[in-house]
Amino acid sequence: MKTTIILSTLFTLALSAPTVYQPTRRQNNAQSFAGALGGIAATPVLDSGDAKRPFSVKGDTFVNIGAALQRSCDQQFNACANAANGGDETLSVAACSDQKTQCSAAGQGAANNNAAAGAAAGAATGNNANEANNCN
């Protein structure tokens, strides 16, 4: 009888123990926008390896995905506009600007999805996942 009580108590404690959340290191580009006027793609958004500033764009690190995606779109626009102003007749600054608007819209959707996923993960683990999305 004692063995049954002890085993059931240990089993209950093991199942009720808090789960340690181990974030998955992103190896792929988090920038999903595929538009590339003049062959100029948006700068990749990669995992920096730093838990406090997990997103990296060309060596610059960011606290949240939204800021990183915006930087990626800004860099694409600048490269596109520079090419248009540099004599590439297949491009125009207006077309580059339209592409930046599309890139930013795609990034905003991805940032919202990431925030919702983070909030759900935080709720599941009892942590405030939105804290990680704040820009410092």
Protein Blocks (a to p, Z undefined) as FASTA:
>chain_A
ZZmmmmmmmmmmmmmpccdddddddfbdfblbfbdghhiacdddddehiaklmcceehia
cfbfklmmmmmmmmmmmmmmmmmmnopakbcfklmmmmmmmmmmmmmmmmmmmmmmmmmm
mmmnopafklmmpcZZ
